[in-house]
Amino acid sequence: FLLQFKMAADKTAAYESKYFELEEAISKNDPALVNQKFDDLKILMTKCQYYLPSNCKLGEADLRQLFLARAILEKGALWSAEMKDESRFERFYLQLKCYYFDYDQLLPVSVYKLQIIGLYLLNLLSQNRLAEFHTELELLSPEQLQSIYIKHPTSLEQFVMEGSYNKIFLSKGNVPAPNYNYFIDILIDTVREEIASCCEKAYHSLPVHEAAKMLMIESSSELHVFANKRGWACNEYGKFVLNTPNDGKQDLHFIGNTKLIRQSLGYVRELERIV
């Protein structure tokens, strides 16, 4: 038993030493050095108490290793968000979930927990993964839902559902933490693409100033870069000729206006009979 205790203590000491080296590398803002320290810690984490069965009896050294593992993964998530690497951020968060929701009774509450969860929600929203967004919300308590870190992405999701895209653009200047800005930028790009797709289905051409207003792009050069990416050409009348998806094609399930009106009136009559 004493030998096992000593081995656990030695592992914990090595763990702490590597963790402090990681913190020092982050303070120097050296990406190459930080990535190297993360690689070293990943190897060390496999030799320590990284994941545990729920019925496992834990000693002080085990709890300390779990605490350090959570701290390392949190550093990784925040660093990835700062480095604008959303796929790496997501991998770190998925490893953190067991510490936040399974080991929450064993470890003290992390000050970064709600901030990182909020970042992950914003990441899902920016990729239009709404089903996963609501699944993650189900894991949170009513008190946690009131946190500014959680209310921010949930408010944005409501704006998306309402089509209040202007509120999304205005929200960029009111974020709970600076590292939210990167995911806000991705969300704004996603919203602009959605607006552009709707414009292409509604119009054959669009005045340049109206396109700028709809897409909420103030810079003329940025607007033309966006238009070129979508394949919009600017004609001599100062209008963008849009790439209408159905140009030269017929809708397979086209319903004429007269038929649609007739069906709607039929539904109204049926409802009146029921009432």
N, C-alpha and C positions, 0 to 999 in steps of 0.2 A: 504493500500500500504506500509506504514512504517513497519507494522508487517511482511508482506511478505519479505520486504527488509532485516529486521533484521534476519529472519529465514534463508534466503539465505546466509547472511554473517556468521551466526553461523555454518551452514553446511560447508561453504568454510573453515572456521578456523579449524574445526574438520578434514576436508579433508587434509589440509596442515600439521597438526600435525601428522596424521597417515603416510603421505608421508615421512616426515622427519624421523620418526621412522623406516620406511622401508629402507631408505638410510643408516641409522646407522647400521641396521642389515646386510645389504649387505657389508658395509665396514668391519664388523667383520667376514665376510665369514662364517656365521653360517647358514647352510641350513635349519635346523629345525626352527630357529627363523625367517628366511626370509619367509619360507612357511606359518608360522603363521601370519606374517604381511600381506602377500598377501591375506590370507583368510579374515582377518579383513577388508582390503580395498575393497575386492569384495563385501562384505555386505554393506559397506558404499557407494560404487559406485551406488548401486541400489536405494539409497535414494537421490542421487544428479543428476545433469544434465549429464547423461552418454551418451545417444543418444537423438537427437533432430530432429523434423521434419524440412525439409529444409526451410519452410516459417515461422519458429518461430522467434519472436523478442527477441533478447538476451540483457541482461543487463551485466554490468561489472562482477557481481558475477557468472553469467551463463558461461561467457567466461573463467573465471578463473577456474571453475570446469571442463570445457571441456579440458583446458590446462593440468590440473592436471591428469585427466583421461588418456589422451594420454601419459603423462610422466610415469604414473604407468604401463600402458600396455607395453611401451617401456622397462622399467626396467624388466618387467616380461619376455619379449622376449629375451633380452640379457642375463638375468640370466638363462633362460632355455637352451639357446645355450651353456653357460658356464658349466652348469650341465649335458650337453649331453642328453637332453630330447627333442628329435625332435618332438614328438607328442604334448607336452605342448607348445613348441615354436610355432608350427603351429596354435594352438588355440589362443595364444596371437596375432599372426600376423593377423589372420582373423578378430579379434576384432579391430585391428588397422586400417584396410583398409578404414573404413569410415572417420577416422580422416585424413588420407593421401590423399584421393581422393574426399571426399564429403565436408569436413570441411576445406579444404586447404586454402580457401579464408578468413576464419574466424580466423584462428590461425597463429601465426608466424611459419616460416619453422623450422622443427626440424632438428637438426644436426645429429640425428641418423636415419633419414628416409631412405636414400639410402643404408646405411649399413645394416639395417634390411631387406629391400626389396632384396638386394643382397644375404643375408643369406637365405631368403625364396626361391629365384630362385635356389640357390645351393642345398637346401633341396629337391626341386622338381626334379632337375637333378639327384641327388644321388639316388632317388627312380624310376628313368626312367619314370617320369610323364611328358613327353615332350609336350603333348598337353596343359596341364595347364601352363607349363613353357612359352610357346609362348603366351598364353592368358594374362599372367601377364605382359609380355613385351609390349603388345599393350596398356597398361595403362600408359606407361611412355612417356615423351616428348623426342624429339631428344637430348636436352641438358642433360637430366637425363641419357640417354643411353650412354653418353660419360663419365660418372662418373667411376672412377676406381672400385668402389664397384659393378657396374653393368657390366662393360666390362669384369671383371674376370669370372663370371659364363657364360656369353655369349661366351667368348673364349673357355671355357671348353666344352660347348655344341657343338661348331664347331669341336673341336678335336674329340668328340664322334662320330659325324656324319661322319667325315673323316676316322675314325678308327685310328687316330694318338694317340694311347693309351700311347705311351712313353712320349708325351708332357703333358698328364694328371699327370703322376707320377712325372715329373720334376716340375710341377706347385706348388707342395706342399710347396716348399721352397720360394715361391713368392706369398704370400697372402696379400690382402689389410688390413686385421685385424686378430689378433690371433684366434678369435672365428670362423673363416672360416675353420680352420684346422680340426675340428671335422667332418664337412660335407664333406670335401675333403677326409677324411679317409673312410667315407661311400661310396663315389663315387668310390674310388680306389677298395674297396671290390666288388662293383657292376661290375666294369670293369673286375676284375680278374675272377669273376664268368662267365662273358660273354666270356672271352678268353678261360676258361676251357671248357665251353659248345661247343665252336667251335672246340677245340682240340679233344674232344670226338667224334665229328662227322667226323673229318678228319683223325684221327689216331687210330690204335688199341693199339699202345704202343709208348712211348716217352722217350728218354734218360733223366735222372734226370737233367743234366746240361742244356739241351735244355728247359725243363719245367721251370727251374728257370729263364732262360733268357726270355722266352715268358711271364711268369707271373710277371717278374721283382721283384723277391723275392731273396734277398741276403742271408738271414739266412737259413742254412740247416734245422734247427729245425722248423722254421716257414713254410718252404716248405713242410716238411713231415706232419705237422699239417694240412695244407691246403689239401694235397693229401689224408690224412685219412678221412677228412670231405667229400671229393668227392667220397670216396670209391676206390681210386687208390691204387693198391698193387705194391710194388717194387720187381722185380724178381732178379734172381741171375746175370743177365747181366747188372745190373745198369739201368734198364728201368722201368718206371711206366706203368703198364698195365691199360689202361683206361677203364672206364665204358662206352662202346659204346652203345648209346641208342637203336640201331637197331640190336644188337647181337641176332642171332637166329630168327630174324623177317625179313619180306620183306616189302619194302616200298609199300604203297597202290597206290601211284601215281608215280611209277618209270618210267622214260623215258630213253630209251637206247640212247647211244651216236649217233648211226647212225641216228635214228629218229630225234634227236635234230639238228644234222648237216643239215639234209635234210630240216627241217622246216626253219632254219636260211637262207639257200641258197634260199629257196622260197621267203622269205621276201625281200632279196636283189634284186632278179629279179623283184619283184613287185615295189620296190622303183625306180629301173632304168627305168621302164616303165612310172612311174608317172613323173619323172624328164624329 
